[in-house]
Amino acid sequence: MTVTDAPEHVTMLPEDEHNRRLIENVHPPDWTNPTPSGRYNMVVIGAGTAGLVAAVGAAGLGAKVALIERHMMGGDCLNVGCVPSKSLISAARRAAQVRDAADFGVHVPDGVRVDFGAVMERMRKLRADISPNDSAARFRDLGVDIYLGGGRFTGPGTIEVGGQTLQYKKAVIATGARAVVLPIPGLAEADPLTNETLFSLTELPKRLAVIGSGPIGCEMAQSFARFGSQVTLIELDPHILMREDEAAAAVVQKAFEKDGIEMLFEAKTTSVEVEGDDKVLHYEIDGKPQTLRVDEILVGVGRAPNVDGLGLESVGVEFDERKGVTVDDTLRTTNSDIFAAGDICSQYKFTHTADFLARIVIQNALFKGRKKTSALTVPWSTYTEPEIAHVGMYEKDAREAGIDVDTYVQEFADVDRAILEGDTEGFVKIHVKKGSDEIVGATIVGPHAGDMISELTTAMVGKVGLGTLASVIHPYPTMAEAIRKAGDQYNRTRLTPFVKGLFEKWLSWTR
C-alpha cells in the first residue's frame, strides 16, 4: 500500500455482495473529491484510526479539516486487522467449545465440522455491517472534506492530492504501516499470506505454516487449527509471544498443544520453494536442515511504515524507513507545523493507542497544547484462548528502571468462577512498588483477560492502590475476583502476625 499521487480502483476479494458493500462505504467508486477553497486548519493524510479520530475531532471543534485516503477508509483495523480477525477468532472459539462439549456432559454427534466458507462469509458480512462507521459519506456529513487519492507534501503548507493543491496551517501524518515479506529466498515467489490477504481466503488450507509467533501469528495459528488446518508454527525464539510474561506465554503454549499446533522453536527459515501445489519451507534447528511441505504460508511478522511517496523530504520531516516518522513527546515532527499519530510513529501499534495519540495531536496542533505521549498508560491484549493482557511494566522493565517491586500472583485455579467454567489455567500477576501498594504493572492470562485488564489500568491512571482494590466489592462468582484476591494478598502483608492469623482463619470460614 505505497502512497502514490493518483486515486486507484480498489477491490476486495472475493468480489461478493458484502465486499462490494464494504467498498461502497470506505472507497466509493463514484466519489468526487471536493474543490479546495481557502486554507485548512488541519489536513490529515491517512484514514485509519488515528486519521479518522484526528479529523473528526478537529472538525467537531469547528476547525476546517481535510482528510486524504489513498486506499480504504478505516485502515487496517476495519479492513484487514482487528475486525476480520476477531470475527474468525469468535468462530474458532465456538468450534473449540463444540470439540470440548463432552467435558461438560454435552455430547455432540460425531462428524460435526467447520464450514470455513460460511465462517469467512460471516466475517465479510460483519465487516461490511461495521464499515458505515468509517465511511467517506459519514465523515463528509460530519464536516470533513474527504479526498480519495494519494496525498503528497509539495512545499511549506501545501499538499497535493488528485491533481489539486490543498493549503494547510497544520498537517497530520497518519498513514500507518503495512505488512512486508521477510527477506527469505523464495518466499515472495511462494505468494505467502499476510494479514492483508489472509481474509480473502474462501477455502481452508489443509496444511498451514505460520512464520512468527507474535500476536497475529498466534491468534491465526490457533484459529486455523481449530477450523481443521494442520498448523505448524515456526519461531526463531525459544517460545511463543516473547514480548509477554514468560509464565503467561507458557499457559498459552500449553493450550496450543491441546489444539494440535506443531511448534518449531529456535527454527530459522532459510529458503522456500514451490513444487507443484506444495510450498516447501527449508529451515534449520541446531544447524540441522529440515523441510516442511504445506499448502499455504502465513507470515505473521514484519511491518513497514508507509512513508514512501509522501514528499516528506520537501518539508523537512525526518523519518526512518523501518521505524517511521520521527516525533517528539508531543507528536510534533521535525517540521513544527506537521504532527504524526498511529503506527507511522508509535511503538505501540494498537488501534486504541492510535485513537488516544490522535486526541493528543488535536490538542497540541490546534490549541498549542503540551500533552505528552509519555503520560499515557497503554494496555494491550492478545486474543488467543486463553487471552493475554498486559499494562505497565514487566518485572524486567522495573529492574532496568531501578525500581524494586513486590509481585502478587492469583491463580485462576483458586477462583470459583474459573473452576465452574473449566478455565483454571492462568493467573493475575500484579507488580507494586516495594513497600507500597502502587501498581506499576500487571499481566493477566486467562478468559476475558482483555476485559479484566481495564480495572488495573484504571487503578494505575487513577492512582488507586492494590490494597484499595481489595475493598472493592466484586460480584460473585466472576473471574475478576482474582484481582480482589490479589489485593487481599497485599493486605495480608500489612498485618501483624496475630491479626494475620485471625484474618486467614476468617478467610477459611468465608470460602
PyMOL commands that set and color helices and strands:
alter all, ss='L'
color gray80, all
select helices_A, chain A and resi 17-26+49-60+75-80+82-99+101-104+116-134+136-141+188-190+198-200+215-227+246-258+312-315+351-367+373-375+395-400+412-414+416-421+449-461+466-469+481-492+497-510
alter helices_A, ss='H'
color red, helices_A
select strands_A, chain A and resi 40-45+65-69+144-148+151-155+158-161+164-173+177-179+207-211+230-234+262-264+267-275+278-285+288-294+296-299+303-305+319-320+324-325+338-340+379-382+387-392+405-411+427-433+439-446
alter strands_A, ss='S'
color yellow, strands_A
deselect
rebuild
show_as cartoon
